[in-house]
C-alpha cells in the first residue's frame, strides 16, 4: 500500500477523481475522433490519433484505480503515464497541420493531473 494506514487520504481521493475525469475525457474524445476517421478521407491519420487517445484514456483510468485503491505501483505508473502523454504530444505536433482542440485539451489536462500527482508524491512524504 502507498500509505502506512489502510485509509485513503482526501488528497488521494481528489487526485483519483481528477485522474478518472481525464481518462474519461480522453476516452470520449477518442470515440469522436474514431468516428471522424470513418467519415474522413484521411482515415489512417484520424485512426492513429483516435487509437492514441484511447490508450491515454485507458492508462489514466488505470492510474485512477491505483490512486483510489492505494496500490504500490502507482508512483512508477504515474511517471510512465506522464512519459506516454508527453510522447503523444510530441508525435502529434510533428505534423504540419493544425492541432485538434480535443487533443490539446486532453494533453494539458493529463499533464496538469500528472504534475499534481508527482508533486503530491514528492511533497506529502508518501512512500511505498
One Martini backbone bead per residue (centre of mass of N, CA, C, O) as a GRO file, in nm:
protein
  128
    1UNK     BB    1   0.101   0.033   0.013
    2UNK     BB    2   0.133   0.364   0.028
    3UNK     BB    3   0.021   0.380   0.307
    4UNK     BB    4   0.021   0.291   0.634
    5UNK     BB    5  -0.256   0.320   0.612
    6UNK     BB    6  -0.589   0.196   0.513
    7UNK     BB    7  -0.634   0.503   0.444
    8UNK     BB    8  -0.762   0.737   0.250
    9UNK     BB    9  -0.695   1.032   0.141
   10UNK     BB   10  -0.807   1.323   0.018
   11UNK     BB   11  -0.590   1.357  -0.199
   12UNK     BB   12  -0.627   1.077  -0.333
   13UNK     BB   13  -0.924   1.115  -0.407
   14UNK     BB   14  -0.899   1.366  -0.585
   15UNK     BB   15  -0.690   1.248  -0.783
   16UNK     BB   16  -0.865   1.012  -0.879
   17UNK     BB   17  -1.096   1.182  -0.997
   18UNK     BB   18  -0.926   1.354  -1.195
   19UNK     BB   19  -0.808   1.112  -1.349
   20UNK     BB   20  -1.079   0.994  -1.442
   21UNK     BB   21  -1.164   1.243  -1.605
   22UNK     BB   22  -0.929   1.234  -1.805
   23UNK     BB   23  -0.990   0.948  -1.911
   24UNK     BB   24  -1.283   1.000  -2.008
   25UNK     BB   25  -1.216   1.226  -2.204
   26UNK     BB   26  -1.031   1.056  -2.384
   27UNK     BB   27  -1.243   0.843  -2.459
   28UNK     BB   28  -1.454   1.032  -2.587
   29UNK     BB   29  -1.258   1.159  -2.799
   30UNK     BB   30  -1.181   0.893  -2.936
   31UNK     BB   31  -1.460   0.833  -3.046
   32UNK     BB   32  -1.485   1.091  -3.224
   33UNK     BB   33  -1.227   1.037  -3.389
   34UNK     BB   34  -1.314   0.760  -3.501
   35UNK     BB   35  -1.562   0.874  -3.647
   36UNK     BB   36  -1.398   1.064  -3.829
   37UNK     BB   37  -1.241   0.834  -3.973
   38UNK     BB   38  -1.499   0.722  -4.127
   39UNK     BB   39  -1.563   1.021  -4.276
   40UNK     BB   40  -1.273   1.041  -4.377
   41UNK     BB   41  -1.008   1.032  -4.606
   42UNK     BB   42  -0.801   1.042  -4.345
   43UNK     BB   43  -0.802   0.762  -4.174
   44UNK     BB   44  -0.518   0.701  -4.055
   45UNK     BB   45  -0.475   0.960  -3.893
   46UNK     BB   46  -0.735   0.948  -3.720
   47UNK     BB   47  -0.692   0.659  -3.612
   48UNK     BB   48  -0.430   0.718  -3.458
   49UNK     BB   49  -0.543   0.937  -3.270
   50UNK     BB   50  -0.767   0.761  -3.146
   51UNK     BB   51  -0.581   0.538  -3.035
   52UNK     BB   52  -0.407   0.722  -2.856
   53UNK     BB   53  -0.648   0.824  -2.680
   54UNK     BB   54  -0.732   0.544  -2.581
   55UNK     BB   55  -0.470   0.480  -2.428
   56UNK     BB   56  -0.476   0.723  -2.239
   57UNK     BB   57  -0.749   0.663  -2.105
   58UNK     BB   58  -0.676   0.383  -1.990
   59UNK     BB   59  -0.427   0.476  -1.827
   60UNK     BB   60  -0.589   0.678  -1.640
   61UNK     BB   61  -0.785   0.474  -1.518
   62UNK     BB   62  -0.563   0.301  -1.389
   63UNK     BB   63  -0.447   0.530  -1.214
   64UNK     BB   64  -0.707   0.584  -1.056
   65UNK     BB   65  -0.718   0.305  -0.928
   66UNK     BB   66  -0.445   0.323  -0.780
   67UNK     BB   67  -0.520   0.568  -0.606
   68UNK     BB   68  -0.782   0.457  -0.475
   69UNK     BB   69  -0.634   0.165  -0.378
   70UNK     BB   70  -0.333   0.204  -0.292
   71UNK     BB   71  -0.105   0.133  -0.482
   72UNK     BB   72   0.241   0.075  -0.523
   73UNK     BB   73   0.259   0.140  -0.854
   74UNK     BB   74   0.170   0.443  -0.892
   75UNK     BB   75   0.428   0.606  -0.908
   76UNK     BB   76   0.551   0.475  -1.164
   77UNK     BB   77   0.295   0.503  -1.344
   78UNK     BB   78   0.284   0.814  -1.348
   79UNK     BB   79   0.549   0.845  -1.508
   80UNK     BB   80   0.457   0.677  -1.754
   81UNK     BB   81   0.213   0.857  -1.834
   82UNK     BB   82   0.373   1.112  -1.879
   83UNK     BB   83   0.543   0.997  -2.107
   84UNK     BB   84   0.307   0.924  -2.294
   85UNK     BB   85   0.191   1.212  -2.327
   86UNK     BB   86   0.448   1.352  -2.431
   87UNK     BB   87   0.482   1.167  -2.678
   88UNK     BB   88   0.206   1.229  -2.805
   89UNK     BB   89   0.257   1.534  -2.835
   90UNK     BB   90   0.505   1.515  -3.018
   91UNK     BB   91   0.375   1.348  -3.246
   92UNK     BB   92   0.136   1.551  -3.305
   93UNK     BB   93   0.336   1.810  -3.365
   94UNK     BB   94   0.487   1.702  -3.633
   95UNK     BB   95   0.282   1.814  -3.786
   96UNK     BB   96   0.166   2.067  -4.020
   97UNK     BB   97  -0.084   2.075  -3.877
   98UNK     BB   98  -0.336   2.139  -3.695
   99UNK     BB   99  -0.454   2.122  -3.392
  100UNK     BB  100  -0.656   1.963  -3.185
  101UNK     BB  101  -0.858   2.058  -2.934
  102UNK     BB  102  -0.897   1.787  -2.790
  103UNK     BB  103  -0.599   1.712  -2.763
  104UNK     BB  104  -0.509   1.962  -2.605
  105UNK     BB  105  -0.696   1.920  -2.365
  106UNK     BB  106  -0.590   1.641  -2.282
  107UNK     BB  107  -0.295   1.712  -2.254
  108UNK     BB  108  -0.320   1.933  -2.030
  109UNK     BB  109  -0.480   1.767  -1.824
  110UNK     BB  110  -0.278   1.531  -1.794
  111UNK     BB  111  -0.032   1.699  -1.713
  112UNK     BB  112  -0.155   1.835  -1.465
  113UNK     BB  113  -0.222   1.576  -1.311
  114UNK     BB  114   0.069   1.463  -1.307
  115UNK     BB  115   0.204   1.701  -1.156
  116UNK     BB  116   0.029   1.674  -0.902
  117UNK     BB  117   0.104   1.384  -0.833
  118UNK     BB  118   0.407   1.432  -0.808
  119UNK     BB  119   0.388   1.647  -0.586
  120UNK     BB  120   0.240   1.468  -0.383
  121UNK     BB  121   0.461   1.255  -0.355
  122UNK     BB  122   0.695   1.456  -0.272
  123UNK     BB  123   0.545   1.643  -0.037
  124UNK     BB  124   0.386   1.417   0.149
  125UNK     BB  125   0.561   1.146   0.201
  126UNK     BB  126   0.494   0.923   0.013
  127UNK     BB  127   0.535   0.576   0.054
  128UNK     BB  128   0.593   0.234  -0.032
   0.00000   0.00000   0.00000
